[in-house]
């Protein structure tokens, strides 16, 4: 294997794949980066077995030559050393050549490194991509989608399946649901797919992988192709492939959790409500559960209060835009409410209650692509 | 390596595993129990290969494909080896495994886990392992290897299919060692410590081991004949020789064999005696002591072995043991 590449291009690409490489892994080969050259370019791969990132550097792009491939082949190099080396190389071009027994020479300007490589055969094989089963979504929409659901995944390992976001694809619609069994966030978005029959009922993507993915994607409206294979999901942006393993098991049926009827409905300004809850939670944090209480008042206002006996009390009054239905006193976690309000992305939010002991739903006033369900807290 | 060569040593286990492979009826968890050197690890790795190899013939993995090779080198992403980190298998290691259990495999849907020295799990680790032995995922196999199955939780044992690895007959091992021109007395001793030919040869080629046997016998003699001088003998012969923990462990094993021999002499089972060049001392001691006393002394040595694993000061450990053996 032999290729010559622009140093900056190589540094950038190595940095991308390094995001997937973990120093503490039980599989020795995963401490390395796999480099593969073929006629149309160079592919770098990094993986920590949960996520894998593949970066492709084409020989030529937009009339600009990135890399010169002289001989195709592949090698695995120690990620820690390789990334440090390329960062500090003096020349503007880097030449990488592999000799017998995986010996690798890296040359740039006046410096020359000889690294001992590892056998590329030992590297995990990523799944073959079936192009016909893909669907696409805009990168910025995908990022929003992730932001609006991933915060609600469970952090406890007692029910591992809940540490992921459930993606449900049916009839060109993608429904993302995340829950930690105390609250639930769901978001619906339309996706473009080549076939109408695309259907994936039970795909659970680990929350951590999605967080990593959104760090890598840039805020553009370019399309990201998504392919779901037997055990992995693949996100394909321009020149970068992001694989994540899926969680094993069946996601609980959440469709029946969201109540359809309501006894009390109100519309409230998101920002004002969020700030009021935030202030009320200052004292609530001192108490055990970060719980605040919401009570309806006569003049269309609501009162948010919190009481920690050792510290003090707080009362907040917020005017609602509209208010209908029964009077209500309900307690809930301020943190959950704030998390939900922060991702609403709308100026006014509709909250529907069905009683003090029943979960309530937050939706934007315009449209119902986002649904946030929060369970109340029982207080006496 | 193939199933046939493995079957020479463990015909029963191999037969059972190959049959389950052929009929696609592997259990979700196996507990391999058997003495050191009975081939537990070899068979577990071979089983993993047979499970993952895509070009296997019948139940025989090819040993050539990337899957087989990567299992050998420990680089297969869906095969996990867990061995004690230091003293024990820690809860973090099991947590890591638990996380792996909750994901689908990286390359295929199947996964395999091999837990060496499963008896050395801390109690938290064992309890946390229980959880996924109870609710196995799809297409996973777990293999637990242990030399002391009775030290595992009942609840773990009951959830695994237990395969007993038959020890190689000691007589056979001694015979094959003497054929290699090792002195018969030493061969007997080495064969009493391990069941593995290679390991026994390693012992026998080690000058240290030969000396260790002598020193243990000397200490034994002192204990039997001049118990009041035993502590001195300990300082003269034992402490300078047995410095490391593993060395002390071997020393204690050798001492245990000595007491066992006394016991066997009392039972008139002379043919199983290991130190049969020491018949005189053994028979004198057998007459002077009672069976229950020897039994208590053996218990003291076993207790010392247990404490050794609990990081006790080596010198204090031995002094305490000698005092206990004196009062018997």
Interface residues (C-beta under 8 A of the other chain):
Chain A: X26 X27 X28 X29 X30 X49 X50 X121 X122 X123 X124 X125 X127 X157 X160 X161 X163 X206 X230 X231 X232 X245 X246 X247 X248 X249
Chain B: X66 X69 X70 X73 X74 X75 X76 X77 X80 X81 X95 X96 X98 X99 X101 X102 X103 X104 X105 X106 X107 X108 X109 X137 X138
